[in-house]
């Protein structure tokens, strides 16, 4: 897998006809990248927002996000790459956006949004790599293309968007907790957001009824016997990392609802 950097992302987008930006259904707006979208627009590439992991949120929330993005004039599709639902609709929209000729789609998104799973869902078990694509002379070596429908190809390399933003945004967008110099701050913010949108999130995930994020981290550490040997204090840094991981694994469950209609 290619490293997440803007130069690599630009190269993948430049080689495409259009772009699929994969979003996490639990926070679609928070997992959008204005910079990546601006890059695609500057290169005159059409954009499709792909709301992935819709199996993790209620149907009415999915409908609300589809309506919200559509009202902004954006092309959007909802899928679950885990369950394989929405593939037909996504292919239909890709054909529509691709037009009459050959279209090559890049799949981009933050870590943990499911880019590789979307690629695998589109490829399916019947697809095979192709070395020559009509209308794409001189295609760069190192990028494998898969034909997923008549005249529709995908680049079999996910374009990982470099993670940025404040500590909470970085955590939600998939920065590895092991790479964080201070995982406690984003974990505290993540717990606060979880309690805001799902008051039972901490009870259901950890069996802890407290609402103070620091107390919650301490109790998680004690439950799992994460104790500093030198001080015998709970290792809340390790607890913080586990909370961030639990969010991405779906154990710490909550979702951001779509904006209400004006």
ABEGO torsion letter per residue (X at the ends): XBBBBAAAAAAAAAABABBBBBBBAABAAAABBAAAAAAAAAAGBBBBBBBBGAAABBAAAAAAAAAAAAAAGBBBBBBBAAAGBGAAAAAAAAAAAAEABBBBBBBBEBBGAGAAAAAAAAAEAABBBBABBBGBBGBBBGBBBBBABBGBBBBABBBBBBBBEBAAAAAAAGBBAAABABAAAAAAAAAAAAAAABAAAAAAAAGBABABAAAAAAAAAAAAGBBBAAAGBBBAAAAAAAAAAAAAAGABBBBBBBBBBX
